[in-house]
Amino acid sequence: MHFTPDEARRQFTALNQTHNDKPVVFLDGPGGSQVPQSVLSAMNEYLGAYNSNLGGHYFSSKHTVELVGLARACGRDFVNAPSADNIVFGANMTSLTFQLSRAITRDWQQGDEVIVTSLDHYSNVSSWEQAAEDRGAVVKQVKVNTQDCSVDLEHFESLLSNKTKLVAVTYASNTTGTITDIKRIVELAKQYDAAVYVDAVHYAPHNLIDVQALGCDFLVCSAYKFFGPIWEWHTSALIGYRH
């Protein structure tokens, strides 16, 4: 479906209002996107007729199960995951990252290493720092090239070792817009059998994602960045699979 700019604008109630007698424009990308009427209508329909828990034997619960399954299938298609079972939903990227960090670091040992970057949103740094502190692991941080605000791949490669357990990296910076060469990051990390966790929150609204082509182990994005609901803060998806 293709819209002209005016047709696209009419899909959003937020863009059909004025402030100080002037049409409004929303430029806060890191703050999220506005929600089109189609999403508002779908939410209203579900909450007004089917709101329920999963796993029940009554019609609204069965409908909810079907909708969640459809949402996972859509998530699979959105990032080209191998299966809908690879998709996990959560409140927001920060919560999902924190929860996963607690789950996958249980077998980390004293002296193990995790690599983060100076380009990343702090939500993709702090969770790994806390998990590393709890396990006695070492946190290393990749420098940023000041000329173009990119991840310093040469410095990254120098930080990798047989002790590296995980690399946490952004796909696109929400501050500078810099796009990271995730495929190269994965290639280097896999030489040391390290897992790669990708924050694609700022990338997903603007470019296609193919997790199988990237080869990353985990990738997270947030629907509130691409016209989805801010529901219990945000609705986010975590894509994870083993090779």
C-alpha positions in Angstrom: 0.0 0.0 0.0 1.4 3.4 -1.0 0.3 6.7 0.3 1.0 10.3 -0.8 2.4 12.5 2.0 -1.0 14.0 2.6 -2.7 10.6 2.7 -0.1 9.2 5.1 -0.5 12.2 7.3 -4.3 11.7 7.5 -3.7 8.2 9.0 -2.5 9.8 12.2 -4.9 11.7 14.5 -1.9 13.3 16.1 -0.9 14.9 12.8 -4.4 16.3 12.2 -4.3 18.8 15.0 -2.8 22.2 15.4 -0.8 23.9 18.1 -0.7 27.7 18.3 -2.8 27.6 15.1 -0.1 25.7 13.2 0.0 22.1 12.0 2.2 20.0 14.3 5.3 18.1 13.4 6.9 15.4 15.7 10.7 15.3 15.5 11.6 13.3 18.6 12.8 10.1 17.1 14.3 8.7 20.3 11.0 9.5 22.0 9.1 7.2 19.7 6.5 7.6 16.9 2.9 8.6 16.8 0.2 5.9 16.4 -2.0 5.7 13.3 -5.7 5.2 13.5 -5.5 1.6 12.3 -3.4 0.7 15.4 -5.8 2.6 17.7 -8.8 0.8 16.2 -7.2 -2.6 16.5 -6.3 -1.9 20.2 -9.8 -0.6 20.9 -11.4 -3.7 19.2 -9.4 -6.1 21.2 -9.6 -4.4 24.6 -13.3 -3.8 24.1 -14.3 -7.3 23.2 -11.5 -9.9 23.9 -9.3 -8.7 26.7 -8.1 -11.8 28.6 -5.2 -13.9 29.8 -3.6 -16.6 27.7 -4.3 -20.2 28.2 -8.0 -20.2 29.0 -10.7 -22.4 27.5 -13.2 -19.5 26.8 -13.5 -17.7 23.5 -11.7 -14.5 24.3 -8.7 -16.3 25.7 -8.5 -18.5 22.6 -8.7 -15.4 20.4 -5.9 -13.8 22.4 -3.7 -16.9 21.9 -4.4 -16.6 18.2 -3.5 -12.9 18.1 -0.2 -13.5 20.0 0.6 -16.3 17.5 -0.1 -14.0 14.6 2.0 -11.2 16.2 4.9 -13.7 16.6 4.5 -14.7 12.9 4.6 -11.0 11.9 7.7 -10.5 14.1 9.3 -13.5 12.3 8.6 -11.9 8.9 9.7 -8.5 10.1 13.3 -9.6 10.8 13.4 -12.9 8.8 13.8 -15.0 11.9 13.8 -18.8 11.3 10.6 -19.4 13.3 7.8 -17.5 15.1 9.1 -19.4 18.2 12.2 -17.2 18.1 10.1 -14.1 18.9 9.6 -13.0 22.5 7.6 -9.9 23.5 8.3 -7.7 26.5 7.5 -4.4 28.1 10.5 -2.5 26.6 14.0 -3.0 25.3 15.6 -2.2 28.6 13.5 -4.8 30.5 14.1 -7.4 27.9 17.9 -6.8 28.0 18.0 -6.9 31.7 16.0 -10.1 31.9 18.1 -11.8 29.2 21.3 -10.7 30.8 20.3 -12.4 34.1 19.3 -15.6 32.2 22.4 -16.1 30.0 25.1 -15.0 32.4 24.3 -17.7 35.0 27.2 -19.9 33.9 29.7 -17.0 33.5 32.9 -17.4 35.5 35.3 -15.1 37.2 37.4 -13.4 34.6 35.0 -13.9 31.7 34.6 -10.9 29.5 31.7 -8.9 27.9 32.2 -6.2 25.3 30.0 -3.1 25.0 30.5 0.1 22.9 30.7 3.8 23.6 28.1 4.3 20.8 25.3 2.4 22.5 22.3 3.6 24.3 23.0 3.0 28.0 20.3 0.4 28.2 22.5 -1.9 26.2 25.4 -1.2 28.5 24.1 -1.0 32.1 22.4 -4.5 32.1 25.6 -6.2 30.9 27.7 -4.2 33.4 25.5 -5.2 36.3 25.5 -8.9 35.2 29.2 -8.8 34.8 29.7 -7.3 38.3 27.5 -10.1 39.8 29.5 -12.8 38.1 33.0 -11.3 38.5 33.3 -10.8 34.7 35.2 -8.0 33.0 33.6 -5.3 30.9 35.4 -3.9 28.0 34.2 -0.9 26.0 34.9 -0.3 22.3 35.9 3.2 21.3 34.1 5.4 18.8 35.8 6.9 15.7 35.4 10.7 16.3 35.6 11.4 12.6 32.3 9.7 11.7 30.9 8.5 15.0 31.3 4.8 14.0 32.3 1.9 16.1 36.1 1.5 16.0 36.3 -2.0 14.5 40.1 -2.2 14.8 39.8 -1.4 18.5 36.9 -3.9 18.8 39.0 -6.7 17.3 41.9 -6.0 19.7 39.5 -6.5 22.7 38.3 -9.9 21.6 39.7 -12.9 23.3 38.9 -16.5 24.2 37.4 -15.1 27.4 34.8 -13.0 25.5 31.3 -14.4 26.3 29.2 -11.7 24.7 29.3 -8.6 22.5 26.5 -6.0 22.9 26.3 -3.5 20.1 23.9 -1.1 18.5 22.7 -1.4 14.9 22.1 2.3 14.7 22.9 5.0 17.2 19.8 6.9 18.4 22.1 9.9 19.0 24.1 10.2 15.8 22.2 7.8 13.5 25.5 6.0 12.7 24.9 2.5 11.3 27.1 -0.3 12.6 28.5 -3.1 10.4 26.8 -5.8 12.4 27.8 -8.6 10.0 31.5 -7.8 10.4 31.0 -7.5 14.2 29.5 -11.0 14.2 32.2 -12.5 12.0 34.9 -11.2 14.3 33.0 -12.3 17.5 32.3 -15.8 16.2 36.1 -16.4 15.8 36.0 -16.6 19.6 32.6 -18.3 19.9 31.1 -15.1 21.5 27.4 -14.4 21.4 26.3 -11.1 19.8 23.3 -9.1 21.1 22.1 -6.3 18.8 20.1 -3.3 19.8 18.1 -2.5 16.6 15.6 -0.1 18.3 16.7 2.9 16.2 17.5 0.9 13.1 14.2 -1.1 12.7 12.0 1.8 11.7 14.2 2.8 8.8 15.7 -0.3 7.2 15.0 -4.0 6.6 16.5 -6.5 9.0 17.6 -10.1 8.2 18.8 -11.8 11.4 19.8 -14.9 9.5 22.0 -12.9 7.1 23.5 -11.0 10.0 24.2 -14.2 12.0 23.6 -12.5 15.4 22.4 -14.5 18.4 19.9 -11.9 19.7 18.3 -8.8 18.3 15.8 -6.5 20.0 13.6 -3.7 18.6 10.6 -1.7 19.9 7.3 -1.3 18.1 6.7 2.1 19.6 9.4 3.3 17.2 7.5 2.3 14.1 3.9 3.2 14.9 3.1 0.6 17.5 1.6 1.1 20.9 3.3 2.4 24.0 1.6 -0.2 26.2 3.1 -0.7 29.7 5.8 1.7 28.5 6.6 0.1 25.2 6.0 -3.1 23.4 9.3 -4.7 22.3 10.3 -7.8 20.6 13.4 -9.9 21.3 14.6 -12.3 18.6 16.9 -15.0 19.6 18.0 -18.3 18.1 20.9 -20.8 18.2 22.9 -21.7 15.0 
